[in-house]
Amino acid sequence: MDDFKLKVLLSILGGIAFSFIFILLAFILPPQKEEVQVITKPKGKLEQISQSLRER
């Protein structure tokens, strides 16, 4: 077998193995939990204005 064909074959097999490892890790490892944001009612006029601008 040529050196070039051997290098191509090994690089293809290495890429497949590398991809397979990351695909398995994506299914095995749990996703990170999202933080829960506590929404409070605005107390002052400035907080009401700020909240109304954020909701737009």
Phi and psi in degrees as a GROMACS rama.xvg file:
@    title "Ramachandran Plot"
@    xaxis  label "Phi"
@    yaxis  label "Psi"
@TYPE xy
-64.062  153.617  ASP-2
-63.6927  -37.4076  ASP-3
-65.0506  -44.1243  PHE-4
-65.4744  -37.1545  LYS-5
-65.313  -42.1681  LEU-6
-64.7777  -40.71  LYS-7
-64.7684  -45.0892  VAL-8
-62.3079  -45.2094  LEU-9
-66.306  -37.058  LEU-10
-69.3307  -36.5701  SER-11
-66.998  -46.2581  ILE-12
-64.1681  -38.0249  LEU-13
-65.0427  -40.2181  GLY-14
-65.6609  -39.4347  GLY-15
-65.6729  -44.0277  ILE-16
-64.6953  -42.0399  ALA-17
-62.7665  -44.2478  PHE-18
-65.2595  -41.4376  SER-19
-61.6332  -40.5441  PHE-20
-62.0881  -44.2263  ILE-21
-71.0786  -32.3342  PHE-22
-66.7572  -42.3399  ILE-23
-63.4911  -41.5202  LEU-24
-63.3807  -34.4291  LEU-25
-65.7233  -33.66  ALA-26
-84.874  -29.4695  PHE-27
-82.5758  -45.9432  ILE-28
-74.4828  137.095  LEU-29
-74.6262  148.865  PRO-30
-70.8066  155.733  PRO-31
-71.9411  143.184  GLN-32
-77.3499  141.321  LYS-33
-82.6154  143.939  GLU-34
-78.5381  140.06  GLU-35
-89.0857  126.831  VAL-36
-94.0727  133.053  GLN-37
-90.7214  123.243  VAL-38
-98.0244  119.761  ILE-39
-108.915  156.251  THR-40
-75.2601  141.889  LYS-41
-66.3821  138.596  PRO-42
-93.352  -40.3972  LYS-43
-115.04  177.281  GLY-44
-64.341  -41.3402  LYS-45
-64.3058  -39.0908  LEU-46
-66.7461  -36.0922  GLU-47
-64.7999  -42.5603  GLN-48
-65.2219  -43.4243  ILE-49
-62.9313  -42.653  SER-50
-67.2629  -39.6254  GLN-51
-66.7987  -33.7673  SER-52
-70.2428  -34.9243  LEU-53
-71.0836  -30.4399  ARG-54
-75.6118  -17.5557  GLU-55
